[in-house]
């Protein structure tokens, strides 16, 4: 349930309707409150001299503010659509999600719609003296409407400044990089060695590290349920806690055959659940199978697109997309690509320091309940991100040197021999691609010098470990 709620909140955060809806509801409450307050003041014959106004002046003020703010909402919406169009063509349509998430357009539009709605609700309470009906002028309501109008004017200036900075490449790259860092902190929370320091029972830790999948499954039994997908799309998230609870309930093990970011077709295998067959009748068995299938399809969230919440590879790929587009002949902006490489290098330098999550997830009593058969770690993220940039950027000397510089920065944080070997393989692939693209000896010499420094650093790290 938590994973589904987090995924739902992520979709709300990157939408344009959620915040304006909340602010419109708050405007209704505010209008109701000020009308009640004005009614109390009117019935008590108390006058607030500094808020006093006439019915015609209040009507004119509220009408002007309501009309101006709703017109500005249309202007802001138009500017936002143009901004998203530019971002989509320049950086890729998948980056529109990041621009929407970082945009204040929903807040500004919500302010304008809320202000206009508030003024209209207060305006309908204004009346002139007519027959036996006395005049009523909402003094507090008019003053609050005027204040909201002034705030709206200020927010227009703030919005224009925000749009001018938000569309710039460094700002978008920074926002995407922040998503990647958050994904790393969320999915790889522990530094290397922290898990061992937290363990109090060394024998239990050794068992967790070295118990194989086959040993675990052999202790459960041969009875299993295969759960195919009922939908087609990308896996946006998996509720791991619910899978552990399911394993406890069945006194078995859930073997997970997919991971966030995978594209799943209908009837593709998602999970195989292993447990002792304790059902006595065929009807009980069918009911149990139905319950397991429904639970699995509920806790594995399948949607139209990948999201970075549980998919660190996709978070890195968003930076890669900006870099690859910048290296295309139509844009030809190697400086943006180099900024993306800098950000990738910094993030992967943090990732290489983190412990890989255990592929055996246990319950509170340390009993294996979930087996994660596929997972992305540092090696997969490095190869997919740097490999794609290498493919398009090896013809550019500056970008190639920046890739070597980033690999050197990552290597300075690496401590596991397998990670160092992956960095070495990527560096050698870059060297091969560079030599195929360049014939100028000066460029080759510069590259070989940087490559040699990286090799020395990698060899030193291997000897240290």
C-alpha positions as CSV (number, residue, x, y, z in Angstrom):
1,X,0.0,0.0,0.0
2,X,2.8,2.4,0.8
3,X,4.4,2.0,-2.6
4,X,1.1,2.7,-4.3
5,X,0.5,5.8,-2.2
6,X,4.0,7.1,-3.0
7,X,3.4,6.5,-6.7
8,X,0.1,8.2,-6.5
9,X,1.6,11.2,-4.7
10,X,4.3,11.4,-7.4
11,X,1.7,11.6,-10.1
12,X,-0.1,14.4,-8.1
13,X,3.2,16.3,-7.7
14,X,3.8,16.4,-11.4
15,X,0.2,17.4,-12.4
16,X,-1.3,20.8,-13.0
17,X,-4.7,20.1,-11.4
18,X,-3.9,19.0,-7.9
19,X,-2.6,22.3,-6.3
20,X,-5.2,24.5,-8.1
21,X,-8.0,22.2,-6.8
22,X,-6.7,22.5,-3.3
23,X,-6.4,26.3,-3.5
24,X,-9.8,26.6,-5.0
25,X,-11.3,24.7,-2.1
26,X,-9.4,26.9,0.4
27,X,-10.8,30.0,-1.4
28,X,-14.3,28.7,-0.8
29,X,-13.6,28.2,2.9
30,X,-12.0,31.7,3.1
31,X,-15.0,33.3,1.4
32,X,-17.3,31.5,3.8
33,X,-15.3,32.6,6.8
34,X,-15.0,36.3,5.8
35,X,-18.7,36.4,4.9
36,X,-19.6,35.1,8.4
37,X,-17.2,37.6,10.0
38,X,-18.8,40.5,8.0
39,X,-22.2,39.3,9.0
40,X,-21.3,39.3,12.7
41,X,-19.8,42.8,12.4
42,X,-22.9,44.1,10.6
43,X,-25.3,42.7,13.2
44,X,-23.3,44.2,16.1
45,X,-23.2,47.6,14.4
46,X,-19.4,47.7,14.8
47,X,-17.5,49.6,12.1
48,X,-13.9,49.1,11.2
49,X,-12.9,52.6,10.1
50,X,-9.8,51.6,8.2
51,X,-11.8,48.9,6.3
52,X,-14.9,51.0,5.6
53,X,-16.1,51.1,2.0
54,X,-19.3,51.5,0.1
55,X,-21.3,48.8,-1.7
56,X,-20.5,50.3,-5.1
57,X,-16.8,50.5,-4.3
58,X,-16.7,47.0,-3.0
59,X,-18.6,45.7,-6.1
60,X,-16.2,47.5,-8.4
61,X,-13.1,46.3,-6.5
62,X,-14.1,42.7,-6.3
63,X,-15.2,42.6,-10.0
64,X,-11.9,44.1,-11.2
65,X,-9.8,41.6,-9.1
66,X,-11.9,38.6,-10.2
67,X,-11.7,39.5,-13.9
68,X,-8.0,40.4,-13.8
69,X,-6.9,37.3,-12.0
70,X,-8.9,34.9,-14.2
71,X,-7.4,36.6,-17.3
72,X,-3.9,36.2,-15.8
73,X,-4.5,32.5,-15.2
74,X,-5.0,32.1,-18.9
75,X,-1.8,34.0,-19.6
76,X,0.2,31.9,-17.2
77,X,-1.3,28.7,-18.7
78,X,-0.3,29.8,-22.2
79,X,3.3,30.6,-21.1
80,X,3.5,27.3,-19.3
81,X,2.4,25.4,-22.5
82,X,5.1,27.2,-24.5
83,X,7.7,26.4,-21.9
84,X,6.8,22.7,-21.9
85,X,6.9,22.7,-25.7
86,X,10.4,24.1,-25.7
87,X,11.5,21.7,-23.0
88,X,10.0,18.7,-24.9
89,X,11.8,19.6,-28.2
90,X,15.1,20.6,-26.6
91,X,15.5,18.0,-23.9
92,X,13.0,15.3,-24.7
93,X,9.3,14.6,-23.9
94,X,10.2,12.4,-20.9
95,X,11.8,15.5,-19.2
96,X,8.4,17.3,-19.3
97,X,7.6,15.4,-16.1
98,X,10.6,17.0,-14.3
99,X,9.8,20.4,-15.6
100,X,6.2,20.1,-14.4
101,X,7.3,18.8,-11.0
102,X,9.7,21.8,-10.5
103,X,7.3,24.3,-12.0
104,X,5.4,26.9,-9.9
105,X,2.8,27.2,-12.6
106,X,0.3,25.1,-10.7
107,X,0.8,27.3,-7.6
108,X,0.4,30.5,-9.6
109,X,-2.6,29.2,-11.5
110,X,-4.1,28.0,-8.2
111,X,-3.6,31.5,-6.7
112,X,-5.4,33.2,-9.6
113,X,-8.3,30.8,-9.8
114,X,-8.7,30.8,-6.0
115,X,-8.6,34.6,-5.9
116,X,-11.1,34.9,-8.7
117,X,-13.4,32.3,-7.1
118,X,-13.1,34.1,-3.7
119,X,-14.0,37.5,-5.2
120,X,-17.0,36.1,-7.0
121,X,-18.3,34.4,-3.8
122,X,-17.9,37.5,-1.8
123,X,-19.3,39.7,-4.6
124,X,-22.6,37.9,-4.5
125,X,-23.1,39.1,-0.9
126,X,-22.8,42.8,-1.8
127,X,-26.2,44.5,-2.0
128,X,-27.6,48.0,-2.0
129,X,-30.5,49.1,0.3
130,X,-33.7,48.1,-1.4
131,X,-37.1,48.4,0.3
132,X,-37.1,46.6,3.6
133,X,-33.7,45.1,2.9
134,X,-30.8,47.1,4.3
135,X,-27.5,47.5,2.5
136,X,-24.7,45.0,3.2
137,X,-21.1,45.7,2.4
138,X,-18.6,42.9,3.2
139,X,-15.8,45.1,4.5
140,X,-13.4,42.3,5.6
141,X,-14.2,40.3,2.5
142,X,-13.4,43.2,0.2
143,X,-10.1,44.0,2.0
144,X,-9.0,40.4,1.8
145,X,-9.9,40.3,-1.9
146,X,-7.8,43.4,-2.5
147,X,-4.9,41.8,-0.6
148,X,-5.2,38.6,-2.7
149,X,-5.2,40.8,-5.9
150,X,-1.9,42.5,-4.8
151,X,-0.4,39.1,-4.0
152,X,-1.4,37.9,-7.5
153,X,0.4,40.8,-9.1
154,X,3.6,39.9,-7.2
155,X,3.2,36.2,-8.1
156,X,3.1,37.2,-11.8
157,X,6.5,38.8,-11.5
158,X,7.8,35.7,-9.6
159,X,6.4,33.4,-12.3
160,X,8.1,35.3,-15.1
161,X,11.4,35.1,-13.3
162,X,10.9,31.4,-12.6
163,X,10.2,30.6,-16.3
164,X,13.3,32.5,-17.4
165,X,15.5,30.4,-15.2
166,X,13.6,27.1,-15.3
167,X,14.1,26.6,-19.0
168,X,17.8,27.0,-18.8
169,X,19.9,23.8,-19.2
170,X,21.8,24.0,-15.9
171,X,18.5,24.3,-14.0
172,X,16.9,21.3,-15.7
173,X,20.1,19.2,-15.3
174,X,20.2,20.2,-11.6
175,X,16.6,19.0,-11.1
176,X,17.1,15.7,-12.9
177,X,20.3,15.2,-10.9
178,X,18.4,15.8,-7.7
179,X,15.9,13.1,-8.7
180,X,18.9,10.7,-9.3
181,X,20.4,11.5,-5.9
182,X,17.1,11.0,-4.1
183,X,16.7,7.6,-5.9
184,X,20.1,6.5,-4.8
185,X,19.5,7.6,-1.2
186,X,16.1,5.8,-1.2
187,X,17.2,2.6,-2.8
188,X,20.8,2.3,-1.6
189,X,20.6,3.8,1.9
190,X,23.6,2.2,3.5
191,X,27.3,2.9,3.0
192,X,29.6,-0.1,2.5
193,X,30.2,-1.7,5.8
194,X,27.3,-0.2,7.6
195,X,25.1,-3.3,7.4
196,X,27.9,-5.4,9.0
197,X,28.4,-2.9,11.8
198,X,24.7,-2.9,12.6
199,X,24.6,-6.7,12.8
200,X,25.0,-8.1,16.3
201,X,24.9,-11.8,15.5
202,X,27.9,-12.7,13.3
203,X,26.6,-16.2,12.5
204,X,23.2,-14.8,11.4
205,X,25.0,-12.3,9.2
206,X,27.1,-15.0,7.6
207,X,24.0,-17.1,7.0
208,X,22.2,-14.2,5.3
209,X,25.2,-13.5,3.1
210,X,25.9,-17.0,1.9
211,X,22.6,-18.8,1.8
212,X,21.7,-19.4,-1.8
213,X,18.4,-19.3,-3.6
214,X,18.4,-23.0,-4.2
215,X,19.0,-23.7,-0.5
216,X,16.1,-21.5,0.5
217,X,13.7,-23.0,-2.1
218,X,14.7,-26.5,-1.2
219,X,13.6,-25.9,2.4
220,X,10.1,-24.6,1.3
221,X,8.9,-27.4,-0.9
222,X,8.1,-28.1,-4.5
223,X,4.6,-26.6,-4.6
224,X,4.4,-23.2,-6.3
225,X,2.0,-20.8,-7.9
226,X,3.1,-18.8,-11.0
227,X,1.5,-15.3,-11.2
228,X,1.3,-13.8,-14.7
229,X,0.7,-10.1,-15.4
230,X,-2.9,-9.0,-16.0
231,X,-1.8,-5.7,-17.6
232,X,0.8,-4.5,-20.1
233,X,3.2,-1.6,-19.4
234,X,6.1,-0.5,-17.3
235,X,6.5,-1.5,-13.6
236,X,6.4,1.8,-11.7
237,X,6.8,0.3,-8.3
238,X,6.7,-2.9,-6.1
239,X,5.4,-3.0,-2.6
240,X,8.1,-5.1,-1.0
241,X,6.5,-5.1,2.5
242,X,3.3,-6.6,1.2
243,X,5.3,-9.3,-0.6
244,X,7.1,-10.2,2.7
245,X,3.7,-10.3,4.5
246,X,2.4,-12.6,1.8
247,X,5.3,-14.9,2.3
248,X,4.7,-14.9,6.0
249,X,1.0,-15.6,5.6
250,X,1.7,-18.6,3.3
251,X,4.7,-19.7,5.3
252,X,6.6,-19.7,2.0
253,X,8.9,-17.7,-0.3
254,X,8.0,-15.2,-3.0
255,X,10.4,-15.4,-6.0
256,X,10.3,-12.0,-7.8
257,X,10.9,-12.3,-11.5
258,X,10.8,-8.6,-12.4
259,X,12.0,-5.3,-11.2
260,X,10.9,-1.6,-11.4
261,X,11.5,-0.3,-14.9
262,X,10.9,-3.5,-16.7
263,X,8.4,-3.6,-19.6
264,X,5.8,-6.3,-18.9
265,X,3.5,-7.8,-21.5
266,X,0.2,-9.5,-20.7
267,X,0.6,-13.0,-19.2
268,X,4.3,-12.5,-18.6
269,X,5.6,-14.1,-15.4
270,X,5.8,-11.7,-12.5
271,X,6.2,-13.9,-9.5
272,X,6.5,-17.5,-8.5
273,X,5.3,-18.2,-5.0
274,X,6.7,-21.3,-3.3
275,X,5.0,-22.9,-0.2
276,X,4.0,-26.1,1.4
277,X,0.7,-27.3,0.1
278,X,-1.5,-27.2,3.2
279,X,-4.9,-27.0,1.5
280,X,-7.2,-30.0,2.1
281,X,-9.8,-29.6,-0.8
282,X,-9.6,-28.5,-4.4
283,X,-11.9,-25.5,-3.6
284,X,-9.5,-24.3,-0.9
285,X,-6.6,-24.6,-3.3
286,X,-8.4,-22.6,-6.0
287,X,-9.4,-19.9,-3.5
288,X,-5.8,-19.7,-2.3
289,X,-4.4,-19.3,-5.8
290,X,-7.0,-16.6,-6.6
291,X,-6.0,-14.7,-3.5
292,X,-2.3,-14.9,-4.3
293,X,-2.8,-13.8,-7.9
294,X,-4.9,-10.8,-6.8
295,X,-2.4,-9.8,-4.1
296,X,0.5,-9.9,-6.5
297,X,-1.2,-7.9,-9.2
298,X,-2.2,-5.3,-6.6
299,X,1.3,-4.8,-5.1
300,X,3.1,-4.7,-8.4
301,X,2.2,-1.3,-9.9
302,X,2.1,-1.3,-13.8
303,X,1.6,2.0,-15.6
304,X,2.3,3.8,-18.9
305,X,5.7,5.1,-18.1
306,X,8.8,4.5,-16.0
307,X,9.4,6.6,-12.9
308,X,12.6,7.2,-10.8
309,X,10.9,6.4,-7.5
310,X,12.2,2.8,-7.4
311,X,14.1,2.8,-10.7
312,X,17.6,4.3,-10.3
313,X,18.5,3.3,-13.9
314,X,15.7,5.5,-15.3
315,X,16.8,8.4,-13.1
316,X,20.2,8.2,-14.6
317,X,18.8,7.7,-18.1
318,X,17.0,11.1,-17.9
319,X,20.5,12.8,-17.6
320,X,21.7,10.6,-20.4
321,X,18.8,11.7,-22.6
322,X,19.7,15.3,-22.1
323,X,23.4,14.6,-23.0
324,X,22.6,12.5,-26.1
325,X,20.2,15.2,-27.4
326,X,22.8,17.8,-26.8
327,X,25.3,15.8,-28.9
328,X,22.9,15.4,-31.8
329,X,23.9,17.3,-35.0
330,X,20.7,19.4,-34.8
331,X,21.5,20.8,-31.4
332,X,25.3,20.4,-31.2
333,X,25.8,21.5,-27.6
334,X,28.7,19.6,-26.1
335,X,28.8,21.9,-23.1
336,X,25.4,20.7,-21.9
337,X,26.5,17.1,-22.4
338,X,29.6,17.8,-20.4
339,X,27.5,19.2,-17.5
340,X,25.4,16.0,-17.6
341,X,28.5,13.9,-17.4
342,X,29.7,15.9,-14.4
343,X,26.4,15.3,-12.6
344,X,26.4,11.6,-13.5
345,X,29.9,11.2,-12.3
346,X,29.0,12.8,-8.9
347,X,25.9,10.7,-8.5
348,X,27.6,7.4,-9.5
349,X,30.5,8.3,-7.1
350,X,28.0,8.3,-4.3
351,X,26.3,5.1,-5.6
352,X,29.6,3.1,-5.8
353,X,30.0,3.8,-2.1
354,X,26.7,2.2,-1.2
355,X,26.1,-1.4,-0.2
356,X,24.0,-3.4,-2.7
357,X,20.6,-4.3,-1.2
358,X,20.3,-7.9,-0.2
359,X,18.5,-10.0,-2.8
360,X,17.1,-12.1,0.0
361,X,14.4,-10.1,1.9
362,X,13.6,-11.5,5.4
363,X,10.8,-11.0,7.9
364,X,11.2,-9.8,11.5
365,X,12.3,-13.3,12.5
366,X,15.1,-13.4,9.8
367,X,13.2,-16.0,7.7
368,X,13.6,-15.6,4.0
369,X,10.4,-14.4,2.4
370,X,11.3,-12.7,-0.9
371,X,13.9,-13.5,-3.4
372,X,14.9,-10.7,-5.8
373,X,16.2,-12.5,-8.9
374,X,16.8,-9.3,-10.9
375,X,18.1,-6.0,-9.6
376,X,20.1,-3.0,-11.0
377,X,23.3,-2.0,-9.2
378,X,26.3,0.2,-9.8
379,X,27.6,-1.9,-12.8
380,X,24.3,-1.8,-14.7
381,X,23.8,1.9,-14.1
382,X,27.3,2.8,-15.1
383,X,27.3,0.7,-18.3
384,X,23.9,1.9,-19.5
385,X,24.5,5.6,-18.9
386,X,28.2,6.0,-19.8
387,X,27.9,3.5,-22.7
388,X,25.2,5.5,-24.4
389,X,27.0,8.8,-24.0
390,X,30.2,7.2,-25.2
391,X,28.4,6.0,-28.4
392,X,27.4,9.5,-29.3
393,X,30.2,11.5,-27.7
394,X,33.4,9.6,-28.6
395,X,33.8,11.8,-31.7
396,X,34.1,14.9,-29.5
397,X,37.5,15.2,-27.7
398,X,36.2,17.4,-24.9
399,X,33.3,15.1,-24.1
400,X,35.6,12.0,-24.2
401,X,38.0,13.7,-21.8
402,X,35.1,14.7,-19.5
403,X,34.0,11.0,-19.5
404,X,37.5,9.9,-18.4
405,X,37.5,12.6,-15.8
406,X,34.1,11.4,-14.5
407,X,35.3,7.8,-14.4
408,X,38.4,8.9,-12.5
409,X,36.2,10.6,-9.9
410,X,34.0,7.5,-9.6
411,X,37.1,5.3,-9.2
412,X,38.3,7.4,-6.3
413,X,35.2,6.4,-4.4
414,X,35.2,2.7,-5.4
415,X,36.4,0.0,-2.9
416,X,35.0,-3.2,-4.4
417,X,37.1,-5.0,-6.9
418,X,34.2,-5.8,-9.2
419,X,33.2,-2.2,-9.4
420,X,36.8,-1.2,-10.2
421,X,36.8,-3.8,-13.0
422,X,33.5,-2.4,-14.5
423,X,35.1,1.1,-14.5
424,X,38.2,-0.3,-16.2
425,X,36.0,-2.0,-18.9
426,X,34.1,1.2,-19.6
427,X,37.4,3.2,-19.9
428,X,38.8,0.7,-22.3
429,X,35.6,0.8,-24.4
430,X,35.9,4.6,-24.5
431,X,39.5,4.3,-25.6
432,X,38.6,2.0,-28.4
433,X,35.8,4.2,-29.6
434,X,38.0,7.4,-29.4
435,X,40.8,5.9,-31.4
436,X,38.4,4.8,-34.1
437,X,37.0,8.4,-34.4
438,X,40.2,10.5,-34.1
439,X,43.3,10.6,-36.3
440,X,44.9,13.8,-35.0
441,X,47.9,12.9,-33.0
442,X,47.6,15.8,-30.5
443,X,44.1,14.7,-29.5
444,X,45.3,11.1,-29.2
445,X,48.2,12.2,-26.9
446,X,45.9,14.2,-24.7
447,X,43.5,11.3,-24.4
448,X,46.2,8.7,-23.7
449,X,47.6,10.9,-21.0
450,X,44.3,11.1,-19.2
451,X,43.6,7.4,-19.8
452,X,47.0,6.5,-18.3
453,X,46.2,8.6,-15.2
454,X,42.9,6.7,-14.8
455,X,44.7,3.4,-15.3
456,X,47.2,4.2,-12.5
457,X,44.3,5.2,-10.2
458,X,42.5,1.9,-10.9
459,X,45.5,-0.2,-10.4
460,X,46.3,1.5,-7.1
461,X,42.7,0.9,-6.0
462,X,42.9,-2.8,-6.9
463,X,46.1,-3.2,-5.0
464,X,44.7,-1.4,-2.0
465,X,41.6,-3.8,-2.0
